Amino acid sequence: MTDQLPETLLITLSGKDRPGVTSTIFATLSRAGVEVVDIEQIVLRGRLILGVLVTAPRDWKKLSAAVVETAQALDMTVDVERGVGDNRSRAVAAPT
């Protein structure tokens, strides 16, 4: 039996850090009912780089457009990349 990896979206947001940026993006994601698989955030010299890996909903293009619209309203840049799986490595047993 083969495990099928879930489709995911990697959302990378960057721009000037200020209160409310992360919560606004997560409000957009919550309306789509996605599951957060991983999140990384760093702030350097007042610049935010936020990476969020979520499960891709059936209508992932609609979510992508909503995320882009939200990022533009926040004056942030955003990249949405579709893929499969997450950051965990999958161990494979060697045949005996």
Backbone hydrogen bonds, N-H to C=O, Kabsch-Sander energy under -0.5 kcal/mol:
donor,donor_aa,acceptor,acceptor_aa,energy
5,L,3,D,-0.5
8,T,83,G,-2.6
9,L,54,V,-2.6
10,L,81,E,-3.1
11,I,9,L,-0.7
11,I,52,V,-3.1
12,T,10,L,-0.6
12,T,79,D,-2.7
13,L,11,I,-0.5
13,L,50,L,-3.1
14,S,77,T,-2.4
15,G,48,L,-1.7
17,D,46,G,-3.1
21,V,18,R,-1.4
24,T,20,G,-2.0
25,I,21,V,-2.0
26,F,22,T,-2.5
27,A,23,S,-1.7
28,T,24,T,-1.6
29,L,25,I,-2.2
30,S,26,F,-2.5
31,R,27,A,-1.5
32,A,28,T,-0.7
32,A,29,L,-0.8
33,G,29,L,-0.5
33,G,30,S,-1.0
34,V,29,L,-1.2
37,V,35,E,-0.6
37,V,53,L,-3.2
38,D,53,L,-1.6
40,E,51,G,-2.6
42,I,49,I,-2.1
44,L,47,R,-2.2
47,R,44,L,-2.4
48,L,15,G,-3.4
49,I,42,I,-2.5
50,L,13,L,-3.0
51,G,40,E,-3.2
52,V,11,I,-2.8
53,L,38,D,-2.9
54,V,9,L,-2.5
54,V,52,V,-0.6
55,T,35,E,-2.2
56,A,7,E,-2.5
60,W,57,P,-0.7
60,W,58,R,-1.1
62,K,59,D,-0.5
63,L,59,D,-1.4
64,S,60,W,-2.6
65,A,61,K,-2.3
66,A,62,K,-2.0
67,V,63,L,-2.6
68,V,64,S,-2.4
69,E,65,A,-2.4
70,T,66,A,-2.3
71,A,67,V,-2.7
72,Q,68,V,-2.4
73,A,69,E,-2.0
74,L,70,T,-1.4
75,D,72,Q,-1.3
76,M,71,A,-2.8
77,T,14,S,-2.9
79,D,12,T,-1.9
81,E,10,L,-2.5
81,E,79,D,-0.5
83,G,8,T,-2.6
85,G,6,P,-2.9
91,A,89,S,-0.7
